[in-house]
Amino acid sequence: MRKILTLSLVAALVAVAALPAVAADKAPEPKKITNVQSVTATITAIDAAKRLITLKGPKGESLTFEASQEVKRFNELKVGDEVTIKYTESLVARIAKPGEMSSAGVTGGRHEGKPGGAVKSETTIVVTLMNIDMETPSVTFKTADGDVISRHVKDKKNLEGFKVGDKVALTYSESLAIDVATPAKK
């Protein structure tokens, strides 16, 4: 009986001693950096035969571009329509799942009602951390293809919790949304 009690006590002490080590190995929370830019411009000219649209920006600058055949509802655009363009990009760093591989994809669609649409692309690469420099701050990683890349990190808090040897999934996404609206008559 005494031997069983001693073994139980030893097992309990080993389990308690292991708790801080398990907690220290907890994966860091995913880190996300996002940049959003938005601009609204007014259509000042349309050349339907050449599929050219001229936009006037908020500071008075003009830009003419060609709408490809993929712009399905080109004929619904009118001079005076307001076009809002929103560009978003983000980067998420997180510990990779076991066996996770790199991936990429693109999605898109059109809105109901007025012309407009959105497209989003997302690419995930799995890298191995080779070096973390908290002073600079910077990180060096190795891709699955064997390329070694070093990058400066703006905020060293984004490096906290990661360690050399970690497999990290880096997901870069960008999206572009275009909305067209006819302003109310004054």
N, C-alpha and C positions, 0 to 999 in steps of 0.2 A: 504494500500500500504506500509506504514511504517513498519507494522508487518511482511509482506512478505519479505521486504528488510532486516529486522533484523534477521529473521529466516535463510535467505540465507547467510548472513554474518556469523552467528553462525555456520552453516553447513560447510562453507568454512574454518573457523578457526579450527574446529574439524578435518576436513580432512587434513589440513596442519600439525596440531599437531601430527596426527597419522602417517605421512610419516616416521619420523625417527624410530619409533617403528617397522614399517613394514620392513624397510631396515635392522634393527638390527636382525630381525628374519630370514633373508635370509639364506638359507641352505648353508653350506660350500661347496666349490668345492671338488669333490672326491680326495682322497689322494691315491697315488700309489707308491709302493716300488717294484723294480724289481731287480733280481739277475740272471745273465747269466754266464754260464761256458761252455767253449768249449775246446775240445781236439781232435787232429788228431793222429791216430796210424796206423801202417802198419801191415797187416796180414802176419805173419811169418810161420804159419803152419795151415793146415786144416786136420782134421780127419773126412772124410765124413761118415764113418760107425757109428761113435759115435756122429756125428754132433758137433765136438769140433772145436773151432776157437781160435788160439793164436794170440794176438795182442802185438806189441811192441810200447810202448809210446814214447813221445818225449825225455824223460830223460833216455831211455834205459830199463825201467822196462817192464816185460812181464806179461800178464794176459791171462789165458785160461778160456773160458766159453763155456757152452753148448747152442747151438741155438735150441730153442723149435721147434715143428712141425708148429707153427704159422709163422715161418720164411719161407715163401713160395718159395723164389728164392735162397735158400741156395746153390744150385748146381752151380749158376752163380758166386759165390765168387772165387777169385784166390789169391794164395800167391803173395804178392807184392802190392795188392790193398790197397789204403789208405781209412781208415774209419774215418769220422769226426762225432763226437758225440757232440750235442749241447743241454744242459739242461737249461731250463728257468723256473724260478718260480716268481710269483708276488702275491702281496696282495693289494687289493683295498678296501678302506673304504669310504662309502658314506651314506648319509641319505637314509633310506629305503623308498620305495614307500608305500603308505597306503595299508595295507592288504598283502604286500609282504611276501612270505614264503621262507623257506630254500629250496635249490635245489642242485642237483649234476648231473654230466654227464661226459661221456668219448667219445672222437672222435678219429679216427685214419684213416690212409690210407697209400697207397704205392705210390711211385713216378714212373713215366714212365721212361723207359731207364734202367739205372743200378739199382741193388738192393738197397734198402733203405726204409725208411718210417718215419712216425711221429705219435705220439700219444699225446693227450692233455686231461687232466682232469681238471674239474672246479667244485668247491664246494662253494656255497653261504650259509652263515648262517646269520640270523637276530638276533641281540642282543640288549639289552637295556643297555645303559651306566649307571653305578651305581656311579662311582667316577672317576674324572679326577684329577691327581696330576701333575701340571706343573713343580714342583720343582724336582721331581725324574727323569725324567718324567715317568709316568705310567698311566694305565687305568684299571679300574675294570668294568666288564660287566656281565650280566646275560643272559644265553641262553634260548631258548624256553623251554628246558627241566628243567630249574630251576637251572642249574649249575652256580656257581659264579666263575669267572676266572679273575685273575689279571695278567697283562703283562707289562713289561718294554717297553718303546718306545724309540728308538735310537734318533730320532729327534723330539723335542717337537713341532716343527712347524706342524707336522702331527696331533697334537691334536687341533690346532687352529680352532675355529669356531664350534666345537662340544661342547655340554653341557650335563650335567647330565639329564637323562630322555629321551634323543634322542634314537630313534630306528635306528640302524645302520646296513647296509648290509655289511658284510665282505666277499669278494670274493677271494678265494685262487685258483690260477691256476698253473699248472705245465705242461711243455711239454718237450718231448724228440724227437729230430730229428736225424736220422742217414742217412748219405750220403756216398756212396761208389764210389770211382773213381779209375780208372787205371791210374797211373802216365805215363806221356809221356816218351818214350824211349830216353835215352841220347845218 
